[in-house]
Amino acid sequence: MPQLNPNPWFTIMLLTWFTLSLLIQPKLLSFVHTNNPVNKTTTTKPTPWTWPWT
């Protein structure tokens, strides 16, 4: 059964994984995020919903 032969596919998987982790990932992580996270404090209490039938 040729499906069980991991000879070519294991090598392809390893090469793909190394390419992704060593070449592509550092390039993606080097981008500067435009929205920096900011700690927001909520000072106002939300008003409850007023239902028209009550």
mmCIF file as gemmi writes it, N, C-alpha and C atoms, coordinates in Angstrom:
data_model
loop_
_atom_site.group_PDB
_atom_site.id
_atom_site.type_symbol
_atom_site.label_atom_id
_atom_site.label_alt_id
_atom_site.label_comp_id
_atom_site.label_asym_id
_atom_site.label_entity_id
_atom_site.label_seq_id
_atom_site.pdbx_PDB_ins_code
_atom_site.Cartn_x
_atom_site.Cartn_y
_atom_site.Cartn_z
_atom_site.occupancy
_atom_site.B_iso_or_equiv
_atom_site.pdbx_formal_charge
_atom_site.auth_seq_id
_atom_site.auth_asym_id
_atom_site.pdbx_PDB_model_num
ATOM 1 N N . MET Axp A 1 ? 0.84 -1.182 0 1 0 ? 1 A 1
ATOM 2 C CA . MET Axp A 1 ? 0 0 0 1 0 ? 1 A 1
ATOM 3 C C . MET Axp A 1 ? 0.885 1.245 0 1 0 ? 1 A 1
ATOM 4 N N . PRO Axp A 2 ? 0.863 2.019 -1.046 1 0 ? 2 A 1
ATOM 5 C CA . PRO Axp A 2 ? 1.768 3.18 -1.122 1 0 ? 2 A 1
ATOM 6 C C . PRO Axp A 2 ? 1.394 4.313 -0.178 1 0 ? 2 A 1
ATOM 7 N N . GLN Axp A 3 ? 0.152 4.334 0.33 1 0 ? 3 A 1
ATOM 8 C CA . GLN Axp A 3 ? -0.233 5.395 1.234 1 0 ? 3 A 1
ATOM 9 C C . GLN Axp A 3 ? 0.558 5.334 2.543 1 0 ? 3 A 1
ATOM 10 N N . LEU Axp A 4 ? 0.999 4.149 2.9 1 0 ? 4 A 1
ATOM 11 C CA . LEU Axp A 4 ? 1.695 3.977 4.168 1 0 ? 4 A 1
ATOM 12 C C . LEU Axp A 4 ? 3.19 4.224 4.051 1 0 ? 4 A 1
ATOM 13 N N . ASN Axp A 5 ? 3.659 4.515 2.887 1 0 ? 5 A 1
ATOM 14 C CA . ASN Axp A 5 ? 5.073 4.781 2.704 1 0 ? 5 A 1
ATOM 15 C C . ASN Axp A 5 ? 5.339 6.254 3.022 1 0 ? 5 A 1
ATOM 16 N N . PRO Axp A 6 ? 5.979 6.542 4.162 1 0 ? 6 A 1
ATOM 17 C CA . PRO Axp A 6 ? 6.191 7.942 4.531 1 0 ? 6 A 1
ATOM 18 C C . PRO Axp A 6 ? 7.437 8.571 3.927 1 0 ? 6 A 1
ATOM 19 N N . ASN Axp A 7 ? 8.104 7.855 3.054 1 0 ? 7 A 1
ATOM 20 C CA . ASN Axp A 7 ? 9.388 8.315 2.558 1 0 ? 7 A 1
ATOM 21 C C . ASN Axp A 7 ? 9.338 9.698 1.918 1 0 ? 7 A 1
ATOM 22 N N . PRO Axp A 8 ? 8.566 9.965 0.875 1 0 ? 8 A 1
ATOM 23 C CA . PRO Axp A 8 ? 8.63 11.332 0.316 1 0 ? 8 A 1
ATOM 24 C C . PRO Axp A 8 ? 7.841 12.35 1.125 1 0 ? 8 A 1
ATOM 25 N N . TRP Axp A 9 ? 6.747 11.918 1.756 1 0 ? 9 A 1
ATOM 26 C CA . TRP Axp A 9 ? 5.85 12.879 2.387 1 0 ? 9 A 1
ATOM 27 C C . TRP Axp A 9 ? 6.376 13.386 3.713 1 0 ? 9 A 1
ATOM 28 N N . PHE Axp A 10 ? 7.098 12.575 4.413 1 0 ? 10 A 1
ATOM 29 C CA . PHE Axp A 10 ? 7.669 13.032 5.681 1 0 ? 10 A 1
ATOM 30 C C . PHE Axp A 10 ? 8.723 14.106 5.436 1 0 ? 10 A 1
ATOM 31 N N . THR Axp A 11 ? 9.522 13.933 4.414 1 0 ? 11 A 1
ATOM 32 C CA . THR Axp A 11 ? 10.538 14.926 4.064 1 0 ? 11 A 1
ATOM 33 C C . THR Axp A 11 ? 9.884 16.231 3.612 1 0 ? 11 A 1
ATOM 34 N N . ILE Axp A 12 ? 8.835 16.128 2.834 1 0 ? 12 A 1
ATOM 35 C CA . ILE Axp A 12 ? 8.127 17.327 2.387 1 0 ? 12 A 1
ATOM 36 C C . ILE Axp A 12 ? 7.517 18.048 3.576 1 0 ? 12 A 1
ATOM 37 N N . MET Axp A 13 ? 6.943 17.294 4.503 1 0 ? 13 A 1
ATOM 38 C CA . MET Axp A 13 ? 6.351 17.914 5.678 1 0 ? 13 A 1
ATOM 39 C C . MET Axp A 13 ? 7.415 18.612 6.526 1 0 ? 13 A 1
ATOM 40 N N . LEU Axp A 14 ? 8.546 17.983 6.715 1 0 ? 14 A 1
ATOM 41 C CA . LEU Axp A 14 ? 9.617 18.599 7.501 1 0 ? 14 A 1
ATOM 42 C C . LEU Axp A 14 ? 10.156 19.858 6.82 1 0 ? 14 A 1
ATOM 43 N N . LEU Axp A 15 ? 10.362 19.809 5.537 1 0 ? 15 A 1
ATOM 44 C CA . LEU Axp A 15 ? 10.848 20.986 4.823 1 0 ? 15 A 1
ATOM 45 C C . LEU Axp A 15 ? 9.84 22.128 4.89 1 0 ? 15 A 1
ATOM 46 N N . THR Axp A 16 ? 8.578 21.809 4.772 1 0 ? 16 A 1
ATOM 47 C CA . THR Axp A 16 ? 7.546 22.836 4.876 1 0 ? 16 A 1
ATOM 48 C C . THR Axp A 16 ? 7.518 23.434 6.269 1 0 ? 16 A 1
ATOM 49 N N . TRP Axp A 17 ? 7.613 22.59 7.264 1 0 ? 17 A 1
ATOM 50 C CA . TRP Axp A 17 ? 7.58 23.076 8.644 1 0 ? 17 A 1
ATOM 51 C C . TRP Axp A 17 ? 8.784 23.962 8.944 1 0 ? 17 A 1
ATOM 52 N N . PHE Axp A 18 ? 9.964 23.544 8.508 1 0 ? 18 A 1
ATOM 53 C CA . PHE Axp A 18 ? 11.157 24.367 8.736 1 0 ? 18 A 1
ATOM 54 C C . PHE Axp A 18 ? 11.09 25.684 7.968 1 0 ? 18 A 1
ATOM 55 N N . THR Axp A 19 ? 10.56 25.637 6.763 1 0 ? 19 A 1
ATOM 56 C CA . THR Axp A 19 ? 10.417 26.868 5.997 1 0 ? 19 A 1
ATOM 57 C C . THR Axp A 19 ? 9.476 27.837 6.704 1 0 ? 19 A 1
ATOM 58 N N . LEU Axp A 20 ? 8.386 27.312 7.172 1 0 ? 20 A 1
ATOM 59 C CA . LEU Axp A 20 ? 7.428 28.162 7.864 1 0 ? 20 A 1
ATOM 60 C C . LEU Axp A 20 ? 8.015 28.734 9.147 1 0 ? 20 A 1
ATOM 61 N N . SER Axp A 21 ? 8.663 27.903 9.93 1 0 ? 21 A 1
ATOM 62 C CA . SER Axp A 21 ? 9.131 28.37 11.233 1 0 ? 21 A 1
ATOM 63 C C . SER Axp A 21 ? 10.405 29.211 11.158 1 0 ? 21 A 1
ATOM 64 N N . LEU Axp A 22 ? 11.242 29.001 10.182 1 0 ? 22 A 1
ATOM 65 C CA . LEU Axp A 22 ? 12.515 29.724 10.131 1 0 ? 22 A 1
ATOM 66 C C . LEU Axp A 22 ? 12.513 30.926 9.184 1 0 ? 22 A 1
ATOM 67 N N . LEU Axp A 23 ? 11.704 30.891 8.154 1 0 ? 23 A 1
ATOM 68 C CA . LEU Axp A 23 ? 11.739 31.986 7.187 1 0 ? 23 A 1
ATOM 69 C C . LEU Axp A 23 ? 10.5 32.876 7.258 1 0 ? 23 A 1
ATOM 70 N N . ILE Axp A 24 ? 9.35 32.265 7.293 1 0 ? 24 A 1
ATOM 71 C CA . ILE Axp A 24 ? 8.123 33.055 7.187 1 0 ? 24 A 1
ATOM 72 C C . ILE Axp A 24 ? 7.707 33.637 8.531 1 0 ? 24 A 1
ATOM 73 N N . GLN Axp A 25 ? 7.828 32.868 9.582 1 0 ? 25 A 1
ATOM 74 C CA . GLN Axp A 25 ? 7.369 33.347 10.887 1 0 ? 25 A 1
ATOM 75 C C . GLN Axp A 25 ? 8.114 34.595 11.373 1 0 ? 25 A 1
ATOM 76 N N . PRO Axp A 26 ? 9.444 34.669 11.299 1 0 ? 26 A 1
ATOM 77 C CA . PRO Axp A 26 ? 10.107 35.913 11.73 1 0 ? 26 A 1
ATOM 78 C C . PRO Axp A 26 ? 9.686 37.136 10.908 1 0 ? 26 A 1
ATOM 79 N N . LYS Axp A 27 ? 9.411 36.935 9.626 1 0 ? 27 A 1
ATOM 80 C CA . LYS Axp A 27 ? 8.956 38.065 8.809 1 0 ? 27 A 1
ATOM 81 C C . LYS Axp A 27 ? 7.58 38.522 9.245 1 0 ? 27 A 1
ATOM 82 N N . LEU Axp A 28 ? 6.717 37.589 9.584 1 0 ? 28 A 1
ATOM 83 C CA . LEU Axp A 28 ? 5.382 37.968 10.027 1 0 ? 28 A 1
ATOM 84 C C . LEU Axp A 28 ? 5.421 38.623 11.396 1 0 ? 28 A 1
ATOM 85 N N . LEU Axp A 29 ? 6.29 38.165 12.263 1 0 ? 29 A 1
ATOM 86 C CA . LEU Axp A 29 ? 6.358 38.716 13.609 1 0 ? 29 A 1
ATOM 87 C C . LEU Axp A 29 ? 7.043 40.076 13.651 1 0 ? 29 A 1
ATOM 88 N N . SER Axp A 30 ? 7.716 40.451 12.59 1 0 ? 30 A 1
ATOM 89 C CA . SER Axp A 30 ? 8.418 41.732 12.586 1 0 ? 30 A 1
ATOM 90 C C . SER Axp A 30 ? 7.502 42.906 12.254 1 0 ? 30 A 1
ATOM 91 N N . PHE Axp A 31 ? 6.284 42.639 11.814 1 0 ? 31 A 1
ATOM 92 C CA . PHE Axp A 31 ? 5.364 43.731 11.493 1 0 ? 31 A 1
ATOM 93 C C . PHE Axp A 31 ? 4.99 44.497 12.75 1 0 ? 31 A 1
ATOM 94 N N . VAL Axp A 32 ? 4.843 45.79 12.574 1 0 ? 32 A 1
ATOM 95 C CA . VAL Axp A 32 ? 4.447 46.646 13.69 1 0 ? 32 A 1
ATOM 96 C C . VAL Axp A 32 ? 2.927 46.695 13.723 1 0 ? 32 A 1
ATOM 97 N N . HIS Axp A 33 ? 2.372 46.467 14.876 1 0 ? 33 A 1
ATOM 98 C CA . HIS Axp A 33 ? 0.925 46.514 15.005 1 0 ? 33 A 1
ATOM 99 C C . HIS Axp A 33 ? 0.472 47.971 15.064 1 0 ? 33 A 1
ATOM 100 N N . THR Axp A 34 ? -0.589 48.283 14.366 1 0 ? 34 A 1
ATOM 101 C CA . THR Axp A 34 ? -1.055 49.661 14.351 1 0 ? 34 A 1
ATOM 102 C C . THR Axp A 34 ? -1.887 49.993 15.583 1 0 ? 34 A 1
ATOM 103 N N . ASN Axp A 35 ? -2.577 49.039 16.119 1 0 ? 35 A 1
ATOM 104 C CA . ASN Axp A 35 ? -3.386 49.27 17.307 1 0 ? 35 A 1
ATOM 105 C C . ASN Axp A 35 ? -2.708 48.639 18.51 1 0 ? 35 A 1
ATOM 106 N N . ASN Axp A 36 ? -2.057 49.456 19.291 1 0 ? 36 A 1
ATOM 107 C CA . ASN Axp A 36 ? -1.455 48.931 20.502 1 0 ? 36 A 1
ATOM 108 C C . ASN Axp A 36 ? -2.536 48.759 21.561 1 0 ? 36 A 1
ATOM 109 N N . PRO Axp A 37 ? -2.493 47.678 22.307 1 0 ? 37 A 1
ATOM 110 C CA . PRO Axp A 37 ? -3.522 47.479 23.325 1 0 ? 37 A 1
ATOM 111 C C . PRO Axp A 37 ? -3.392 48.512 24.442 1 0 ? 37 A 1
ATOM 112 N N . VAL Axp A 38 ? -4.517 49.021 24.875 1 0 ? 38 A 1
ATOM 113 C CA . VAL Axp A 38 ? -4.551 50.054 25.904 1 0 ? 38 A 1
ATOM 114 C C . VAL Axp A 38 ? -5.473 49.566 27.015 1 0 ? 38 A 1
ATOM 115 N N . ASN Axp A 39 ? -5.051 49.737 28.246 1 0 ? 39 A 1
ATOM 116 C CA . ASN Axp A 39 ? -5.907 49.376 29.364 1 0 ? 39 A 1
ATOM 117 C C . ASN Axp A 39 ? -6.965 50.454 29.543 1 0 ? 39 A 1
ATOM 118 N N . LYS Axp A 40 ? -8.212 50.072 29.399 1 0 ? 40 A 1
ATOM 119 C CA . LYS Axp A 40 ? -9.304 51.018 29.562 1 0 ? 40 A 1
ATOM 120 C C . LYS Axp A 40 ? -9.99 50.744 30.894 1 0 ? 40 A 1
ATOM 121 N N . THR Axp A 41 ? -10.241 51.799 31.592 1 0 ? 41 A 1
ATOM 122 C CA . THR Axp A 41 ? -10.979 51.654 32.839 1 0 ? 41 A 1
ATOM 123 C C . THR Axp A 41 ? -12.377 52.207 32.63 1 0 ? 41 A 1
ATOM 124 N N . THR Axp A 42 ? -13.355 51.455 33.041 1 0 ? 42 A 1
ATOM 125 C CA . THR Axp A 42 ? -14.729 51.904 32.891 1 0 ? 42 A 1
ATOM 126 C C . THR Axp A 42 ? -15.133 52.619 34.175 1 0 ? 42 A 1
ATOM 127 N N . THR Axp A 43 ? -15.408 53.89 34.052 1 0 ? 43 A 1
ATOM 128 C CA . THR Axp A 43 ? -15.774 54.682 35.222 1 0 ? 43 A 1
ATOM 129 C C . THR Axp A 43 ? -17.279 54.872 35.321 1 0 ? 43 A 1
ATOM 130 N N . THR Axp A 44 ? -17.978 54.793 34.203 1 0 ? 44 A 1
ATOM 131 C CA . THR Axp A 44 ? -19.423 54.98 34.242 1 0 ? 44 A 1
ATOM 132 C C . THR Axp A 44 ? -20.106 53.629 34.34 1 0 ? 44 A 1
ATOM 133 N N . LYS Axp A 45 ? -21.151 53.609 35.102 1 0 ? 45 A 1
ATOM 134 C CA . LYS Axp A 45 ? -21.917 52.386 35.24 1 0 ? 45 A 1
ATOM 135 C C . LYS Axp A 45 ? -22.944 52.339 34.109 1 0 ? 45 A 1
ATOM 136 N N . PRO Axp A 46 ? -23.092 51.213 33.445 1 0 ? 46 A 1
ATOM 137 C CA . PRO Axp A 46 ? -24.051 51.172 32.338 1 0 ? 46 A 1
ATOM 138 C C . PRO Axp A 46 ? -25.486 51.288 32.859 1 0 ? 46 A 1
ATOM 139 N N . THR Axp A 47 ? -26.295 51.981 32.103 1 0 ? 47 A 1
ATOM 140 C CA . THR Axp A 47 ? -27.697 52.138 32.505 1 0 ? 47 A 1
ATOM 141 C C . THR Axp A 47 ? -28.477 50.897 32.114 1 0 ? 47 A 1
ATOM 142 N N . PRO Axp A 48 ? -29.398 50.468 32.937 1 0 ? 48 A 1
ATOM 143 C CA . PRO Axp A 48 ? -30.17 49.264 32.59 1 0 ? 48 A 1
ATOM 144 C C . PRO Axp A 48 ? -31.12 49.542 31.427 1 0 ? 48 A 1
ATOM 145 N N . TRP Axp A 49 ? -31.432 48.497 30.737 1 0 ? 49 A 1
ATOM 146 C CA . TRP Axp A 49 ? -32.321 48.616 29.612 1 0 ? 49 A 1
ATOM 147 C C . TRP Axp A 49 ? -33.739 48.832 30.108 1 0 ? 49 A 1
ATOM 148 N N . THR Axp A 50 ? -34.402 49.808 29.517 1 0 ? 50 A 1
ATOM 149 C CA . THR Axp A 50 ? -35.797 50.051 29.901 1 0 ? 50 A 1
ATOM 150 C C . THR Axp A 50 ? -36.693 49.415 28.867 1 0 ? 50 A 1
ATOM 151 N N . TRP Axp A 51 ? -37.513 48.483 29.31 1 0 ? 51 A 1
ATOM 152 C CA . TRP Axp A 51 ? -38.409 47.786 28.396 1 0 ? 51 A 1
ATOM 153 C C . TRP Axp A 51 ? -39.698 48.61 28.26 1 0 ? 51 A 1
ATOM 154 N N . PRO Axp A 52 ? -40.213 48.743 27.062 1 0 ? 52 A 1
ATOM 155 C CA . PRO Axp A 52 ? -41.383 49.597 26.873 1 0 ? 52 A 1
ATOM 156 C C . PRO Axp A 52 ? -42.66 49.029 27.492 1 0 ? 52 A 1
ATOM 157 N N . TRP Axp A 53 ? -42.75 47.74 27.74 1 0 ? 53 A 1
ATOM 158 C CA . TRP Axp A 53 ? -43.996 47.159 28.24 1 0 ? 53 A 1
ATOM 159 C C . TRP Axp A 53 ? -44.016 47.004 29.748 1 0 ? 53 A 1
ATOM 160 N N . THR Axp A 54 ? -42.987 47.487 30.448 1 0 ? 54 A 1
ATOM 161 C CA . THR Axp A 54 ? -43.006 47.367 31.902 1 0 ? 54 A 1
ATOM 162 C C . THR Axp A 54 ? -43.305 48.701 32.548 1 0 ? 54 A 1
